[in-house]
Amino acid sequence: MSMPLVELSTLANLRVVLDGAVSATEWDIGVVYEDLDDGFNLVQTTAGSSQLWTSTAGVTKTTVAGPPTGNAKRRRIMGVTVTNRDTSKAVITIWHEASAVERWLLVKEVPAGATLYWLPNTGWQVSTT
């Protein structure tokens, strides 16, 4: 089994924020996750529901993955992609927040047009191609 980036409980979120307002275009964010029940069994979901897509909101904190729902008790974040669609580089902060306690996972400058991603087998990487 692959290790998740973070595991969200019923009171937790994965959040992001940029260090400044974008010049032209907000960034695209994708998250791949697995929902588990109390026995750590995969909770079956409808097609496509194990992926979340959103965008940054400049200097406003954005929730990119919320807590599990339904019969699920844990949400394992198994992949994250963040694409800087803007014309300028910027710094993004990604963190896990549970019961108002923040645990920073990454603070990284990402060039314009580049994609920052996290996968279990590679960790954090930036691709400029």
N, CA, C and O of each residue as an XYZ file, in Angstrom:
516
protein
N       0.836     -1.169      0.000
C       0.000      0.000      0.000
C       0.888      1.242      0.000
O       1.883      1.293      0.724
N       0.541      2.228     -0.795
C       1.278      3.488     -0.855
C       0.925      4.357      0.342
O      -0.197      4.315      0.848
N       1.891      5.137      0.785
C       1.662      6.056      1.902
C       1.020      7.343      1.396
O       1.445      7.882      0.374
N       0.005      7.841      2.093
C      -0.624      9.096      1.681
C       0.206     10.309      2.093
O       1.058     10.220      2.977
N      -0.052     11.430      1.450
C       0.550     12.690      1.856
C       0.079     13.043      3.257
O       0.872     13.417      4.121
N      -1.211     12.919      3.463
C      -1.830     13.223      4.749
C      -3.157     12.487      4.809
O      -3.740     12.151      3.777
N      -3.626     12.241      6.014
C      -4.928     11.603      6.200
C      -5.835     12.591      6.915
O      -5.485     13.104      7.979
N      -6.995     12.859      6.337
C      -7.939     13.805      6.903
C      -8.989     13.067      7.719
O      -9.552     12.073      7.264
N      -9.248     13.555      8.921
C     -10.315     13.010      9.745
C     -11.583     13.819      9.477
O     -11.623     14.633      8.555
N     -12.585     13.598     10.262
C     -13.858     14.282     10.049
C     -13.791     15.777     10.372
O     -14.737     16.507     10.074
N     -12.705     16.244     10.969
C     -12.575     17.664     11.303
C     -11.383     18.317     10.614
O     -10.877     19.331     11.095
N     -10.927     17.760      9.503
C      -9.681     18.232      8.892
C      -9.883     18.658      7.437
O     -10.829     18.239      6.770
N      -8.954     19.515      6.966
C      -8.957     19.994      5.587
C      -7.531     20.078      5.067
O      -6.585     20.232      5.840
N      -7.386     19.977      3.756
C      -6.137     20.289      3.070
C      -6.360     21.649      2.430
O      -7.313     21.829      1.672
N      -5.472     22.627      2.732
C      -5.688     23.998      2.286
C      -4.456     24.549      1.588
O      -3.347     24.051      1.777
N      -4.662     25.590      0.773
C      -3.575     26.273      0.070
C      -3.809     27.780      0.108
O      -4.928     28.252      0.307
N      -2.710     28.525     -0.092
C      -2.803     29.969     -0.272
C      -1.568     30.418     -1.047
O      -0.488     29.846     -0.894
N      -1.733     31.443     -1.875
C      -0.609     32.046     -2.588
C      -0.078     33.222     -1.782
O      -0.793     33.785     -0.953
N       1.178     33.594     -2.025
C       1.779     34.695     -1.266
C       1.382     36.072     -1.785
O       1.749     37.087     -1.193
N       0.643     36.116     -2.876
C       0.192     37.391     -3.427
C      -0.905     37.186     -4.450
O      -1.200     36.058     -4.844
N      -1.496     38.263     -4.868
C      -2.543     38.191     -5.888
C      -1.938     37.766     -7.221
O      -0.791     38.096     -7.522
N      -2.706     37.039     -8.011
C      -2.228     36.624     -9.326
C      -2.255     37.814    -10.282
O      -3.017     38.761    -10.088
N      -1.407     37.754    -11.329
C      -1.374     38.809    -12.339
C      -2.562     38.700    -13.281
O      -3.163     39.708    -13.653
N      -2.905     37.452    -13.671
C      -3.951     37.273    -14.668
C      -4.863     36.072    -14.394
O      -6.080     36.181    -14.545
N      -4.292     34.923    -13.992
C      -5.055     33.683    -13.930
C      -4.776     32.913    -12.640
O      -3.618     32.729    -12.264
N      -5.830     32.464    -11.967
C      -5.668     31.630    -10.774
C      -5.084     30.275    -11.161
O      -5.134     29.881    -12.326
N      -4.539     29.577    -10.195
C      -3.896     28.285    -10.412
C      -4.917     27.163    -10.330
O      -5.883     27.259     -9.574
N      -4.710     26.089    -11.110
C      -5.558     24.894    -11.061
C      -4.996     23.913    -10.037
O      -3.782     23.739     -9.933
N      -5.889     23.275     -9.283
C      -5.483     22.310     -8.263
C      -6.322     21.045     -8.414
O      -7.546     21.106     -8.530
N      -5.648     19.904     -8.411
C      -6.316     18.609     -8.446
C      -5.844     17.752     -7.283
O      -4.665     17.775     -6.928
N      -6.759     16.999     -6.690
C      -6.445     16.116     -5.565
C      -7.052     14.745     -5.850
O      -8.205     14.640     -6.269
N      -6.266     13.701     -5.620
C      -6.741     12.323     -5.714
C      -6.768     11.765     -4.295
O      -5.807     11.933     -3.544
N      -7.858     11.104     -3.924
C      -7.979     10.623     -2.553
C      -8.646      9.249     -2.494
O      -9.249      8.783     -3.461
N      -8.517      8.623     -1.331
C      -9.216      7.380     -0.997
C      -9.976      7.617      0.294
O      -9.417      8.157      1.249
N     -11.246      7.222      0.340
C     -12.014      7.290      1.576
C     -12.071      5.906      2.210
O     -12.301      4.904      1.533
N     -11.856      5.870      3.533
C     -11.818      4.608      4.274
C     -12.826      4.635      5.414
O     -13.149      5.693      5.955
N     -13.326      3.428      5.775
C     -14.227      3.322      6.915
C     -13.424      3.083      8.193
O     -12.196      3.157      8.174
N     -14.110      2.796      9.306
C     -13.439      2.574     10.594
C     -12.464      1.406     10.567
O     -11.481      1.401     11.308
N     -12.729      0.415      9.716
C     -11.848     -0.749      9.619
C     -10.758     -0.587      8.575
O     -10.100     -1.562      8.211
N     -10.558      0.627      8.091
C      -9.574      0.943      7.052
C      -9.875      0.252      5.727
O      -8.966      0.000      4.936
N     -11.151     -0.058      5.481
C     -11.583     -0.618      4.207
C     -11.959      0.524      3.280
O     -12.545      1.517      3.711
N     -11.621      0.381      2.010
C     -11.943      1.396      1.014
C     -13.461      1.514      0.891
O     -14.156      0.513      0.717
N     -13.964      2.728      0.980
C     -15.390      2.990      0.817
C     -15.635      3.193     -0.665
O     -15.027      4.072     -1.278
N     -16.509      2.400     -1.247
C     -16.805      2.497     -2.672
C     -17.504      3.815     -2.966
O     -18.422      4.215     -2.251
N     -17.067      4.476     -4.010
C     -17.631      5.753     -4.398
C     -18.091      5.685     -5.844
O     -17.732      4.769     -6.584
N     -18.883      6.659     -6.230
C     -19.334      6.718     -7.619
C     -18.179      7.141     -8.507
O     -17.206      7.725     -8.031
N     -18.281      6.855     -9.775
C     -17.198      7.164    -10.727
C     -16.820      8.635    -10.659
O     -17.682      9.512    -10.699
N     -15.537      8.892    -10.558
C     -15.029     10.255    -10.579
C     -15.029     10.970     -9.242
O     -14.492     12.072     -9.141
N     -15.619     10.371     -8.208
C     -15.716     11.093     -6.943
C     -14.455     10.993     -6.102
O     -14.397     11.578     -5.020
N     -13.439     10.264     -6.569
C     -12.184     10.200     -5.818
C     -11.192     11.251     -6.322
O      -9.997     11.174     -6.035
N     -11.691     12.220     -7.065
C     -10.877     13.333     -7.543
C     -11.607     14.634     -7.248
O     -12.825     14.729     -7.403
N     -10.851     15.624     -6.825
C     -11.411     16.951     -6.572
C     -10.642     17.963     -7.401
O      -9.426     17.846     -7.550
N     -11.332     18.948     -7.937
C     -10.698     19.986     -8.745
C     -11.175     21.342     -8.264
O     -12.364     21.540     -8.015
N     -10.247     22.271     -8.135
C     -10.586     23.624     -7.720
C      -9.518     24.580     -8.233
O      -8.636     24.182     -8.993
N      -9.595     25.825     -7.823
C      -8.604     26.839     -8.186
C      -8.208     27.624     -6.951
O      -8.936     27.667     -5.960
N      -7.030     28.248     -7.029
C      -6.617     29.133     -5.954
C      -7.515     30.360     -5.940
O      -8.285     30.599     -6.870
N      -7.400     31.128     -4.867
C      -8.133     32.387     -4.751
C      -7.174     33.474     -4.280
O      -7.487     34.257     -3.383
N      -5.992     33.506     -4.909
C      -4.983     34.511     -4.559
C      -4.552     34.377     -3.111
O      -4.123     33.305     -2.684
N      -4.664     35.459     -2.352
C      -4.221     35.465     -0.958
C      -5.303     34.969      0.011
O      -5.116     35.007      1.227
N      -6.415     34.510     -0.526
C      -7.476     33.942      0.308
C      -7.239     32.444      0.471
O      -7.021     31.737     -0.513
N      -7.281     31.962      1.709
C      -7.084     30.537      1.976
C      -8.170     29.722      1.278
O      -9.353     30.053      1.356
N      -7.756     28.648      0.592
C      -8.677     27.812     -0.176
C      -8.611     26.373      0.325
O      -7.523     25.813      0.459
N      -9.759     25.774      0.602
C      -9.818     24.358      0.950
C      -9.844     23.558     -0.331
O     -10.732     23.743     -1.162
N      -8.859     22.651     -0.505
C      -8.791     21.847     -1.726
C      -9.284     20.426     -1.499
O      -9.631     19.735     -2.457
N      -9.321     19.977     -0.253
C      -9.898     18.676      0.094
C     -10.438     18.780      1.504
O      -9.730     19.159      2.437
N     -11.695     18.439      1.637
C     -12.331     18.488      2.943
C     -12.370     17.120      3.592
O     -11.790     16.161      3.081
N     -13.052     17.035      4.710
C     -13.134     15.770      5.439
C     -13.965     14.738      4.677
O     -14.705     15.081      3.755
N     -13.835     13.475      5.074
C     -14.639     12.425      4.439
C     -16.122     12.611      4.743
O     -16.492     13.280      5.708
N     -16.962     12.012      3.909
C     -18.408     12.119      4.090
C     -19.032     10.729      4.097
O     -18.364      9.739      3.797
N     -20.290     10.663      4.433
C     -21.014      9.395      4.426
C     -20.438      8.403      5.421
O     -20.167      8.753      6.570
N     -20.249      7.155      4.977
C     -19.728      6.092      5.841
C     -18.221      6.189      6.057
O     -17.673      5.481      6.902
N     -17.561      7.036      5.323
C     -16.104      7.153      5.433
C     -15.725      7.899      6.711
O     -16.408      8.835      7.126
N     -14.632      7.468      7.320
C     -14.121      8.110      8.533
C     -12.755      8.741      8.332
O     -12.316      9.552      9.147
N     -12.075      8.371      7.240
C     -10.745      8.889      6.928
C     -10.655      9.154      5.432
O     -11.209      8.412      4.620
N      -9.948     10.224      5.082
C      -9.696     10.531      3.671
C      -8.183     10.623      3.498
O      -7.535     11.512      4.049
N      -7.633      9.690      2.723
C      -6.199      9.682      2.445
C      -5.932     10.434      1.158
O      -6.479     10.103      0.106
N      -5.086     11.451      1.249
C      -4.703     12.229      0.073
C      -3.556     11.485     -0.609
O      -2.462     11.373     -0.056
N      -3.815     10.980     -1.814
C      -2.861     10.125     -2.533
C      -2.159     10.832     -3.686
O      -1.239     10.269     -4.279
N      -2.567     12.039     -4.012
C      -1.913     12.795     -5.073
C      -2.407     14.228     -5.100
O      -3.580     14.497     -4.838
N      -1.508     15.143     -5.416
C      -1.854     16.568     -5.513
C      -1.132     17.142     -6.732
O       0.059     16.891     -6.921
N      -1.840     17.904     -7.552
C      -1.219     18.657     -8.638
C      -1.671     20.113     -8.532
O      -2.842     20.400     -8.282
N      -0.725     21.016     -8.724
C      -1.007     22.445     -8.679
C      -0.309     23.064     -9.890
O       0.918     23.022     -9.990
N      -1.078     23.632    -10.800
C      -0.505     24.210    -12.014
C      -0.618     25.728    -11.970
O      -1.709     26.282    -11.836
N       0.530     26.389    -12.087
C       0.579     27.843    -12.112
C       0.207     28.307    -13.516
O       1.050     28.304    -14.413
N      -1.034     28.702    -13.711
C      -1.529     29.169    -15.013
C      -1.297     30.671    -15.191
O      -1.626     31.237    -16.233
N      -0.733     31.304    -14.175
C      -0.519     32.745    -14.219
C       0.723     33.082    -15.046
O       1.453     32.189    -15.474
N       0.952     34.370    -15.264
C       2.108     34.837    -16.034
C       3.317     35.126    -15.148
O       4.385     35.471    -15.656
N       3.164     34.991    -13.835
C       4.243     35.283    -12.893
C       4.471     34.111    -11.948
O       3.552     33.350    -11.646
N       5.704     33.982    -11.490
C       5.991     32.986    -10.461
C       5.377     33.451     -9.151
O       5.110     34.639     -8.967
N       5.157     32.513     -8.246
C       4.615     32.854     -6.925
C       4.949     31.726     -5.964
O       5.355     30.637     -6.371
N       4.770     32.006     -4.692
C       4.984     31.012     -3.642
C       3.628     30.503     -3.184
O       2.716     31.283     -2.908
N       3.507     29.179     -3.106
C       2.287     28.549     -2.607
C       2.604     27.863     -1.286
O       3.670     27.269     -1.121
N       1.677     27.950     -0.356
C       1.770     27.242      0.914
C       0.645     26.219      0.948
O      -0.512     26.542      0.678
N       0.998     24.976      1.284
C       0.027     23.884      1.377
C       0.098     23.346      2.799
O       1.185     23.080      3.311
N      -1.053     23.187      3.436
C      -1.052     22.694      4.807
C      -2.279     21.859      5.124
O      -3.294     21.904      4.428
N      -2.148     21.098      6.197
C      -3.202     20.270      6.768
C      -3.723     21.041      7.977
O      -2.946     21.492      8.819
N      -5.035     21.185      8.054
C      -5.634     21.920      9.174
C      -6.659     21.019      9.850
O      -7.584     20.524      9.208
N      -6.486     20.813     11.148
C      -7.421     19.998     11.929
C      -7.740     20.732     13.224
O      -6.846     21.068     14.000
N      -9.023     20.975     13.442
C      -9.472     21.675     14.655
C      -8.697     22.977     14.865
O      -8.263     23.268     15.980
N      -8.525     23.751     13.811
C      -7.858     25.058     13.803
C      -6.356     24.982     14.063
O      -5.726     26.020     14.268
N      -5.765     23.793     14.062
C      -4.316     23.635     14.197
C      -3.743     23.387     12.805
O      -4.147     22.446     12.120
N      -2.789     24.244     12.383
C      -2.202     24.131     11.055
C      -0.870     23.392     11.113
O      -0.030     23.665     11.970
N      -0.691     22.445     10.181
C       0.591     21.751     10.019
C       1.014     21.949      8.573
O       0.447     21.355      7.657
N       2.029     22.801      8.383
C       2.479     23.103      7.034
C       3.148     21.886      6.422
O       3.955     21.212      7.061
N       2.795     21.615      5.162
C       3.374     20.506      4.411
C       4.420     20.998      3.428
O       5.408     20.308      3.178
N       4.212     22.201      2.860
C       5.126     22.704      1.847
C       4.945     24.207      1.658
O       3.824     24.714      1.666
N       6.056     24.907      1.488
C       6.083     26.295      1.029
C       7.066     26.301     -0.133
O       8.248     26.009      0.047
N       6.568     26.639     -1.347
C       7.402     26.449     -2.541
C       7.116     27.524     -3.577
O       5.960     27.862     -3.834
N       8.184     28.060     -4.171
C       8.027     28.966     -5.304
C       7.832     28.125     -6.562
O       8.580     27.181     -6.815
N       6.816     28.482     -7.345
C       6.504     27.747     -8.577
C       6.544     28.728     -9.745
O       5.825     29.727     -9.735
N       7.383     28.452    -10.759
C       7.470     29.347    -11.922
C       6.158     29.389    -12.711
O       5.349     28.464    -12.638
N       5.961     30.460    -13.454
C       4.798     30.569    -14.333
C       4.796     29.393    -15.302
O       5.834     29.056    -15.872
N       3.644     28.770    -15.490
C       3.497     27.656    -16.420
C       3.935     26.312    -15.880
O       3.755     25.301    -16.559
N       4.501     26.259    -14.693
C       4.991     24.998    -14.128
C       3.908     24.301    -13.308
O       2.929     24.916    -12.885
N       4.109     23.003    -13.096
C       3.205     22.204    -12.276
C       3.975     21.626    -11.091
O       5.024     21.001    -11.246
N       3.427     21.853     -9.920
C       3.937     21.268     -8.684
C       3.068     20.050     -8.401
O       1.842     20.128     -8.479
N       3.703     18.918     -8.071
C       2.889     17.742     -7.766
C       3.516     16.911     -6.659
O       4.719     16.968     -6.407
N       2.656     16.135     -6.006
C       3.087     15.180     -4.986
C       2.465     13.832     -5.318
O       1.259     13.722     -5.537
N       3.316     12.808     -5.352
C       2.880     11.421     -5.526
C       3.620     10.582     -4.498
O       4.729     10.938     -4.101
N       3.029      9.469     -4.055
C       3.679      8.658     -3.019
C       5.082      8.182     -3.384
O       5.945      8.088     -2.511
N       5.320      7.882     -4.651
C       6.624      7.329     -5.037
C       7.679      8.389     -5.372
O       8.851      8.051     -5.540
N       7.279      9.684     -5.474
C       8.241     10.725     -5.839
C       8.355     11.839     -4.812
O       9.373     12.529     -4.772
N       7.348     12.032     -3.990
C       7.315     13.198     -3.102
C       6.993     14.441     -3.917
O       6.394     14.347     -4.988
N       7.389     15.610     -3.411
C       7.118     16.869     -4.096
C       8.088     17.080     -5.248
O       9.295     16.906     -5.086
N       7.564     17.454     -6.408
C       8.362     17.720     -7.607
C       7.757     18.928     -8.334
O       6.568     19.215     -8.197
N       8.591     19.626     -9.104
C       8.108     20.699     -9.980
C       8.484     20.319    -11.399
O       9.639     19.998    -11.682
N       7.496     20.357    -12.296
C       7.721     20.079    -13.706
C       7.492     21.360    -14.502
O       6.456     22.013    -14.372
N       8.464     21.700    -15.316
C       8.331     22.907    -16.144
C       8.067     22.578    -17.597
O       8.120     23.463    -18.452
N       7.782     21.308    -17.892
C       7.517     20.914    -19.278
C       6.059     20.672    -19.511
O       5.659     20.332    -20.624
